[in-house]
Amino acid sequence: MMKIVIGGQIDKEKVANIVKDLVGDKATVEIKTDIEAAMEVKNGQADYYLGACNTGGGGALAMAIALLGMNLCATVSMPGNVRSDEEIIKEIESGKKAFGFTPQHAEQVIPVIINKILT
């Protein structure tokens, strides 16, 4: 079964609840520290990492970038700038495993990510 880990610096419960509502019984969702979440993806114990912070790419993805490399990470929203659904889908199709965003955009970007990775 697919496993999605929630890292990031803020609103972990909010992010996890949105993800849980979307995945239903198709995946497990666990809140972790940033380093635990990134390590689980790196070691193949989790499939995807989602995290939020005020900039969308700093605290949301710092550990994931450090442990997984930038080639597996994508910032999908920043203050005043949300990537299009098509851009987010391209990041997933290119093999990205970790996604960062601002909590204000969580309801907008998480469904795009989840709907794509579940197909």
N, C-alpha and C positions, 0 to 999 in steps of 0.2 A: 504494500500500500504506500502511496505517496506520503511524504512527510514534509511539512512546511514549518520552518522555525521562524520565530519573530524575535528580532534583535532591535537595534536602534536605541535612541536615547529617551524618547518620550512617547506617551500614549500607546504603550505596548498592549494594554488590555483592549483598547479601542481597535487597534489593528487586528489583534487576534480574534475579536468578536466578529468583525466584518468578514475575515477569512473563513472562520468557522461557519458562519451563515451561508457563505457561498459554496463551500466544498461539501457540506453535509457529511455523508459517510464515505466520500471518495478520497479523503486524505485525513491524516492526523495533523493537528496544529499544536505547537508547544512554544511557550514563551521561554526564552533563554537570555543569558547575558550575551553581549555582542560576541565575545571571544568563544563562548560555548556554541553559539549558533553558527558562526563562521567555521569553526572546527568540525562541526557535524556535517556541514556541506562538503568541506574539504575531504573528510574521511569517508564520504559516501553514506553516512548515517542519516542524512536529510537531503531532500531533493532541491529545495528552494529556501531562500532567505529573504524576508521582507523586514524593512525597518524604517522608522520615521525620525526626523529631527527638524529643527527650525529652518535649516537650509536645504534639506533634501538629499544632500550628498556628503556632509561632514560627519556628524555623529551617527547618522543613519547607516553609513557604509564604511567608516574608517577601518574597522577590524576586518570586514569582509574584503576590502581592497588589499589590506596588508597580508591576509592569509590566502586569499583566492587569486588575487591579481586583478587589475583593472579590466582585463579582457573578459572576466566573468561577472562584472558588476555594471549596473546602469542606474543613473539618477533619472527618474521618470517625472519628477516635478521639483520645482524650486519656487521660492516666493515670486509670484507674478508670472510664472512660466510653467505650464503643464504641457508635456509632450503629447502629441496626438495619439489616438488609439493605434493608428498605423505604425507610428514610430515605436511605440511600446511593443507591439506585436513583432516588429522586425528585430528588436533586441532579444526577445525570447527565441525567435527562430534562429538567431545567430549563436545561441547557446548560453546566453546570460543566465546566471543562477541566483544572483543577489540583486535586489531592487530597493532603492531608497527614494523617499518622497517626503513632502511636508504633511503633517497631520491634517491640514486644512483640505488637502486634495485626496485624502485616503479613500473616501467614498467614490471618487471619480476614477482613480487609477487602479485600485485593487481589483475591482470586477474585471477590468480589461486583462490584467495579469492572470487572474484565476481562471477566467473563461478560456483563455488561450492554453494554459498549461494543462487543463483538464481535457482538452480535445485530443 
